[in-house]
Amino acid sequence: MKSTRLSLLRAKAVLFALVSVLAFSFSACNVTTEPEVEHVYKQIDADDPLVGTWTDGTKYGTYIITNTTFENAGSYKGNNLVVQKLDSTSGYIYIKYTVSMNADYSYSETAPDVGKWYAISYKDLGAEKISISGAYKEGGATSCETLDEAVTEFTVDNGYFGFYTSHTRQKSE
């Protein structure tokens, strides 16, 4: 009888220890010491710092960004604009082409990439300045069928965005 009671006490002690370890483990998993990085893409508000007309003073160096569209003046355009912010001054802009380049280097609404997704990287965003790079790499994709594919393909780590140009905010008249 004594050995049965001792065995029962040991079993209870082992069970208590196991429950305690599991409870501690689950509570430790829920403790976060570093903030999570936002890896989502979303629409932006009309008053977002990205919104505006940005220029470097050259023919194709003017970008017009609204909360829903992106236009590289004189060349490509897109809508369905969403942004993945990496921090307060950098991120990726994704657009669905509405005007794109043809094989003869002209731009039209019927070019092969129209209706597909493209990405633009930005960094050094300030009140009056920004650096912008369109997705390009030798032999790389020029567009993607879906937004998810564009988010995966068009990254700095994948070799895109090797050349940024500096732009200043154009004053409203």
C-alpha positions, -999 to 999 in steps of 0.1 A, spaced: 0 0 0 29 23 9 46 16 -25 13 23 -44 9 56 -25 45 65 -32 41 56 -69 10 78 -71 28 107 -55 57 103 -79 33 102 -108 16 134 -96 50 151 -92 61 141 -127 27 153 -141 30 186 -122 65 191 -135 55 183 -170 25 207 -169 47 234 -154 73 230 -182 46 231 -209 29 261 -194 62 280 -192 71 270 -227 38 282 -241 39 315 -222 76 320 -233 65 316 -270 41 344 -266 67 369 -253 80 391 -281 111 412 -274 115 427 -309 88 444 -330 76 424 -360 86 439 -394 56 446 -416 60 424 -447 26 432 -462 17 454 -491 -12 478 -489 -28 508 -504 -16 542 -492 -35 573 -482 -37 604 -504 -16 623 -478 12 597 -477 47 612 -481 52 592 -513 23 610 -530 34 638 -553 53 647 -584 90 639 -582 116 651 -608 153 648 -615 150 674 -643 153 650 -672 128 639 -699 120 606 -683 129 616 -648 95 627 -636 74 604 -615 38 612 -606 26 592 -577 -10 592 -564 -24 569 -538 -37 546 -566 -15 553 -597 22 556 -607 34 573 -638 69 577 -652 62 607 -674 67 599 -710 69 562 -706 52 536 -684 21 539 -661 3 517 -637 -27 515 -614 -37 493 -584 -8 509 -566 2 492 -533 33 497 -512 54 475 -490 72 498 -465 105 485 -452 108 514 -428 98 551 -428 121 561 -457 122 530 -480 101 503 -496 86 489 -527 58 503 -549 39 477 -569 17 487 -599 -3 469 -626 9 482 -659 -17 503 -679 10 516 -703 42 497 -710 71 493 -735 67 476 -768 95 457 -786 103 488 -806 108 508 -774 76 528 -779 50 529 -751 13 519 -755 -17 505 -737 -14 473 -758 22 464 -750 28 428 -739 33 437 -702 1 457 -698 -21 441 -672 9 426 -654 27 436 -622 58 457 -619 78 471 -590 96 503 -581 120 506 -552 124 538 -532 147 549 -505 159 581 -487 123 594 -487 121 629 -471 97 658 -473 114 671 -504 136 643 -518 135 606 -528 157 581 -546 138 558 -571 147 527 -590 126 507 -614 130 469 -613 156 459 -638 183 433 -641 200 418 -671 180 387 -682 154 394 -654 117 396 -656 100 427 -669 67 420 -652 48 393 -633 14 378 -637 4 383 -601 12 407 -573 25 379 -551 49 369 -579 61 405 -582 67 408 -545 88 376 -546 107 384 -578 114 421 -577 138 425 -547 172 440 -541 183 406 -529 173 391 -563 196 416 -582 170 442 -592 172 479 -584 209 484 -590 206 521 -600 187 548 -581 181 583 -593 176 612 -569 144 633 -573 130 664 -556 94 672 -550 79 694 -576 61 724 -561 24 727 -568 13 757 -587 
